[in-house]
């Protein structure tokens, strides 16, 4: 079939303007109109073959503005031949970037090749695609520059696996733009978030507080260099996540699983966190740690606690908190959790009267202000 036979879809005037337009702008406009027409789904196979010949002719045009008209017009078309798309992806940035960022004809292999062989603008275009697979994300983290990694980090449609999160942090933990970019994601693994809070800017911390349900007090305490309570606040999220064990392991690896942190967490009712902490520090399976911690007798908790290497002086607080948790019910709402923590703190404090004064001060100092009730605190001070 000749081009003339396609007049129902292609204007003869547009084709003439494409070939012999008076100006570059005229030719680019003609290319855009032709591309719009050849992208129609109702073309027959024969018509589609002729359309592809025309598309290839436009892709080979010496004028960049004409090629850009093709790239922009067909950037989301499923009818753009893949070989032409790959050729345009190697063109100048103004032509390649619109196509790379949106074209559905690229395979993961094509995108990986772009990341490995092309410059920052094209790497960023790959990272900004609506869907970016684990394999492509991995390549961007490995071969992309700082800007490209920041783009893919902020893209909720980009699938990060455990290795990509780790590699991104190892390579770019000192890059505040990249660390800040991760905050834009709707969900983050707990162990990665725990690392992130030490690296993001004040502005990004505001977003972390707002978008990831972290209490505003966290931002204040982080700015003052006090990360421990911020970590306990993260336990609120880890408690409903599937990676509590990894969260605890990350704290242990970074030397953050301190006695003070553990006391804070337990006295806020984070018993699942304590279970995984004991399992990690005592080197026992979680199921065994759970059985010993919740043993109704007096020896199970003491036996597994002794294996952790934690200081004996915090055991009374742990013992009291576990006993009280077993006797309390919690309304699983934000208000209910606050009431539960206050009751837990109040009852726990009444059990510490026989402790040495230094140990009492150690434990009370680690209770958060929002769970201490005035009367028991005053009684203990007296």
KOLVEX-816541 format. One line per 8 residues: number of its first residue (from 1); their letters; for each residue x, y, z of C-alpha. Coordinates in Angstrom, 2 decimals. Example, Ala and Ser with C-alpha at 12.3 -4.5 7.8 and 13.67 -1.06 7.14 Angstrom:
1 = as = 12.30 -4.50 7.80; 13.67 -1.06 7.14
***
This chain:
1 = xxxxxxxx = 0.00 0.00 0.00; 1.24 3.48 -0.85; 1.09 6.52 1.34; -1.53 7.98 -0.98; -3.81 5.04 -0.19; -3.87 6.08 3.47; -5.46 9.48 2.86; -8.34 8.55 5.16
9 = xxxxxxxx = -5.85 8.62 7.99; -3.06 10.84 6.71; -3.57 14.23 5.14; -1.67 14.65 1.88; -1.04 18.24 2.90; 0.53 17.12 6.18; 2.84 14.72 4.36; 3.86 17.47 1.93
17 = xxxxxxxx = 4.53 19.85 4.83; 6.59 17.16 6.59; 8.80 16.73 3.54; 8.89 20.27 2.16; 7.69 22.53 4.98; 8.69 26.16 4.74; 10.09 26.17 8.28; 11.31 23.74 10.91
25 = xxxxxxxx = 8.25 24.52 13.00; 5.92 23.68 10.10; 7.64 20.34 9.61; 7.50 19.54 13.32; 3.78 20.39 13.44; 3.16 18.15 10.43; 5.10 15.33 12.10; 2.98 15.68 15.23
33 = xxxxxxxx = -0.30 15.51 13.27; 0.87 12.50 11.29; 1.96 10.67 14.45; -1.44 11.31 16.02; -3.15 9.78 13.01; -0.92 6.71 12.64; -1.38 5.93 16.35; -5.08 5.16 15.86
41 = xxxxxxxx = -5.94 1.61 16.95; -8.31 0.97 14.02; -5.51 0.77 11.42; -5.33 -2.54 9.59; -2.13 -4.59 9.60; -1.30 -3.29 6.12; -1.93 0.29 7.15; 0.11 -0.22 10.33
49 = xxxxxxxx = 3.06 -1.42 8.27; 2.94 1.73 6.15; 2.54 3.85 9.29; 5.70 2.33 10.72; 7.58 3.27 7.56; 6.46 6.87 8.04; 7.42 6.79 11.72; 10.86 5.50 10.80
57 = xxxxxxxx = 11.24 8.27 8.24; 10.42 10.87 10.92; 12.80 9.20 13.40; 15.60 9.53 10.83; 14.91 13.20 10.13; 17.96 15.40 10.49; 16.01 18.08 12.32; 15.86 17.52 16.09
65 = xxxxxxxx = 12.56 19.35 16.48; 10.88 16.93 14.05; 12.23 13.91 15.93; 11.11 15.47 19.21; 7.59 15.86 17.82; 7.57 12.12 17.23; 8.97 11.29 20.68; 6.54 13.53 22.54
73 = xxxxxxxx = 3.47 12.53 20.54; 4.09 8.77 20.76; 5.68 8.70 24.22; 2.83 6.58 25.61; 1.86 4.75 22.45; 1.88 0.97 22.33; 2.21 1.19 18.53; 5.67 2.74 18.46
81 = xxxxxxxx = 8.04 0.07 17.10; 10.47 -0.98 19.80; 13.55 -0.68 17.58; 12.66 2.93 16.79; 12.04 3.63 20.48; 15.47 2.26 21.37; 17.06 4.39 18.66; 15.34 7.52 19.97
89 = xxxxxxxx = 16.39 6.63 23.53; 19.99 7.11 22.41; 19.17 10.51 20.87; 19.74 13.87 22.56; 18.09 14.35 25.96; 15.26 16.58 24.74; 14.11 13.76 22.45; 15.00 10.72 24.55
97 = xxxxxxxx = 13.77 11.79 28.00; 10.03 12.11 27.21; 10.06 8.72 25.54; 12.11 6.94 28.22; 9.96 8.27 31.04; 6.67 7.05 29.58; 6.88 4.60 26.70; 5.35 1.18 27.40
105 = xxxxxxxx = 7.36 -0.54 24.65; 10.62 -0.67 26.60; 11.45 -3.96 28.32; 13.35 -4.14 31.60; 16.39 -5.16 29.58; 16.06 -2.01 27.47; 15.77 0.18 30.57; 18.74 -1.49 32.25
113 = xxxxxxxx = 20.83 -0.85 29.14; 19.80 2.82 29.21; 20.82 3.10 32.87; 24.19 1.51 32.18; 25.05 3.36 28.98; 23.36 6.76 29.13; 23.78 9.94 31.14; 22.09 11.33 34.25
121 = xxxxxxxx = 19.03 12.85 32.53; 18.12 9.54 30.92; 18.81 7.62 34.13; 16.44 10.00 35.90; 13.83 9.40 33.20; 14.00 5.67 33.87; 13.70 6.24 37.62; 10.66 8.47 37.14
129 = xxxxxxxx = 8.62 5.92 35.18; 5.21 5.06 36.59; 6.34 1.50 37.31; 9.99 0.59 37.90; 10.72 -3.07 38.60; 13.06 -4.43 41.27; 15.65 -5.31 38.62; 15.68 -1.80 37.16
137 = xxxxxxxx = 15.75 -0.17 40.61; 18.74 -2.32 41.48; 20.58 -1.09 38.37; 19.82 2.55 39.12; 21.13 2.19 42.66; 24.24 0.40 41.36; 25.02 2.50 38.26; 22.96 5.69 38.56
145 = xxxxxxxx = 24.26 9.01 39.74; 23.05 10.77 42.88; 20.22 12.58 41.12; 18.87 9.41 39.50; 18.91 7.52 42.79; 17.06 10.41 44.41; 14.40 10.29 41.68; 13.79 6.56 42.02
153 = xxxxxxxx = 13.90 6.80 45.84; 11.00 9.26 45.79; 9.01 7.22 43.24; 6.32 5.15 44.96; 5.97 3.11 41.78; 9.57 1.93 42.05; 9.92 -1.42 43.80; 12.84 -1.55 46.22
161 = xxxxxxxx = 13.83 -4.88 47.66; 15.86 -5.39 50.80; 19.18 -5.36 48.96; 18.38 -2.16 47.05; 17.43 -0.34 50.26; 20.68 -1.46 51.87; 22.84 -0.59 48.86; 21.19 2.81 48.50
169 = xxxxxxxx = 21.94 3.59 52.13; 25.53 2.34 51.96; 26.31 4.35 48.82; 24.31 7.51 49.52; 23.88 7.81 53.29; 25.90 11.03 53.24; 23.76 12.48 50.45; 21.01 14.44 52.13
177 = xxxxxxxx = 19.03 14.88 48.87; 18.87 11.11 48.41; 18.02 10.42 52.05; 15.36 13.13 51.97; 13.90 11.65 48.78; 13.07 8.36 50.50; 10.70 10.22 52.81; 8.35 10.77 49.86
185 = xxxxxxxx = 7.57 7.05 49.75; 4.26 5.95 51.24; 5.84 3.03 53.12; 9.34 2.21 54.31; 10.78 -0.86 56.07; 11.28 -0.31 59.77; 14.99 -1.12 59.75; 15.56 1.33 56.90
193 = xxxxxxxx = 13.47 4.03 58.59; 15.51 3.60 61.76; 18.64 4.38 59.74; 16.96 7.20 57.88; 15.99 9.30 60.89; 19.64 10.09 61.57; 20.28 11.34 58.04; 17.34 13.41 56.83
201 = xxxxxxxx = 17.08 17.19 56.95; 14.76 19.10 59.25; 12.37 19.72 56.37; 12.33 16.03 55.45; 11.82 15.14 59.10; 8.66 17.24 59.07; 7.43 15.15 56.15; 8.45 11.95 57.90
209 = xxxxxxxx = 6.41 13.00 60.90; 3.43 13.98 58.75; 3.44 11.22 56.12; 4.68 8.27 58.14; 2.65 8.87 61.30; 5.66 9.68 63.44; 4.92 11.88 66.46; 6.03 15.52 66.09
217 = xxxxxxxx = 8.03 15.23 69.31; 10.40 12.96 67.37; 11.61 15.88 65.27; 12.35 17.93 68.37; 14.26 15.16 70.07; 16.23 14.29 66.96; 17.27 17.91 66.57; 18.51 17.80 70.14
225 = xxxxxxxx = 20.48 14.65 69.41; 18.20 12.38 71.45; 17.32 9.49 69.14; 16.29 6.90 71.69; 12.75 8.04 72.23; 12.38 8.53 68.50; 13.32 4.88 68.07; 10.70 3.83 70.62
233 = xxxxxxxx = 8.13 5.79 68.62; 9.10 3.74 65.59; 8.21 0.62 67.55; 4.58 1.77 67.36; 4.82 1.21 63.63; 7.00 -1.88 63.79; 4.42 -3.50 66.04; 2.02 -3.87 63.14
241 = xxxxxxxx = 4.67 -4.58 60.53; 6.07 -7.91 59.38; 9.71 -7.00 59.94; 9.92 -6.56 63.72; 12.71 -9.13 63.89; 14.78 -7.23 61.32; 14.07 -3.96 63.08; 15.46 -5.39 66.32
249 = xxxxxxxx = 18.44 -6.90 64.51; 19.21 -3.53 62.94; 19.18 -1.85 66.34; 21.48 -4.54 67.71; 23.84 -4.24 64.76; 24.12 -0.48 65.24; 24.60 -0.69 69.01; 21.20 0.93 69.60
257 = xxxxxxxx = 19.53 -1.92 71.52; 20.39 -0.38 74.88; 18.95 -1.19 78.33; 17.47 2.31 78.42; 15.69 1.79 75.11; 14.36 -1.59 76.22; 12.96 -0.16 79.47; 11.28 2.66 77.59
265 = xxxxxxxx = 9.70 0.26 75.13; 8.44 -2.21 77.72; 6.98 0.54 79.90; 5.09 1.77 76.82; 3.59 -1.69 76.40; 5.66 -2.80 73.40; 5.84 -6.41 74.49; 6.26 -7.87 70.97
273 = xxxxxxxx = 9.33 -5.69 70.59; 10.63 -6.98 73.91; 10.02 -10.58 72.85; 12.09 -10.16 69.69; 14.74 -8.26 71.65; 15.10 -11.09 74.14; 15.19 -13.66 71.35; 17.95 -11.71 69.61
281 = xxxxxxxx = 20.06 -10.99 72.68; 19.63 -14.42 74.27; 20.14 -16.23 70.92; 16.97 -18.26 71.25; 14.07 -18.72 68.81; 11.27 -16.21 69.15; 8.78 -18.94 70.05; 10.94 -20.04 72.99
289 = xxxxxxxx = 11.47 -16.47 74.14; 7.71 -15.89 74.03; 7.02 -18.97 76.16; 9.58 -18.03 78.77; 8.56 -14.36 78.94; 4.89 -15.22 79.38; 5.50 -18.15 81.73; 3.04 -17.84 84.59
297 = xxxxxxxx = 5.69 -19.02 87.02; 8.45 -16.85 88.50; 11.44 -18.48 86.78; 10.85 -18.37 83.01; 11.29 -14.64 82.50; 14.27 -14.49 84.88; 15.99 -17.38 83.14; 15.76 -15.93 79.65
305 = xxxxxxxx = 16.49 -12.39 80.91; 19.75 -13.58 82.47; 20.84 -14.98 79.10; 20.51 -11.56 77.43; 23.35 -9.93 79.33; 21.14 -6.98 80.25; 21.91 -5.30 83.60; 20.04 -6.93 86.52
313 = xxxxxxxx = 18.87 -3.56 87.81; 16.28 -3.18 85.04; 14.73 -6.62 85.68; 12.23 -5.40 88.34; 10.82 -2.91 85.84; 10.58 -5.60 83.18; 9.01 -8.10 85.58; 6.45 -5.57 86.81
321 = xxxxxxxx = 5.56 -4.44 83.31; 5.02 -8.00 82.03; 2.83 -8.88 85.04; 0.77 -5.73 84.60; 0.35 -6.20 80.87; -1.14 -9.60 81.58; -3.72 -7.99 83.87; -4.68 -5.03 81.66
329 = xxxxxxxx = -6.81 -4.73 78.58; -6.10 -2.14 75.91; -8.55 -0.35 73.66; -6.65 -0.40 70.36; -7.14 3.28 69.51; -4.66 6.16 69.89; -6.51 7.33 73.02; -6.78 3.77 74.32
337 = xxxxxxxx = -3.05 3.22 73.94; -2.26 6.40 75.88; -4.59 5.34 78.71; -3.03 1.86 78.70; 0.50 3.29 78.98; -0.49 5.59 81.81; -2.06 2.73 83.76; 0.95 0.57 83.07
345 = xxxxxxxx = 3.32 3.27 84.29; 1.22 4.00 87.37; 1.04 0.38 88.45; 4.67 -0.31 87.58; 5.88 2.62 89.64; 4.09 1.34 92.74; 6.09 -1.89 92.51; 9.49 -0.20 92.54
353 = xxxxxxxx = 9.49 1.11 96.11; 12.04 -1.41 97.34; 14.61 -0.55 94.68; 17.79 1.36 95.49; 17.40 5.07 94.86; 19.87 5.13 91.94; 18.01 2.32 90.18; 14.68 4.04 90.77
361 = xxxxxxxx = 15.99 7.25 89.23; 17.36 5.29 86.27; 13.97 3.72 85.56; 11.85 6.81 86.15; 14.15 8.93 84.01; 13.44 6.62 81.13; 9.70 6.82 81.36; 8.29 9.19 78.77
369 = xxxxxxxx = 6.62 12.33 80.00; 3.29 11.48 78.39; 2.88 8.26 80.40; 3.89 9.48 83.86; 0.98 10.45 86.09; 1.64 13.09 88.68; 0.50 11.26 91.80; 2.63 8.11 91.54
377 = xxxxxx = 5.61 10.16 90.44; 5.24 12.45 93.43; 4.86 9.44 95.71; 8.05 7.89 94.40; 9.92 11.19 94.74; 8.84 11.41 98.34
***
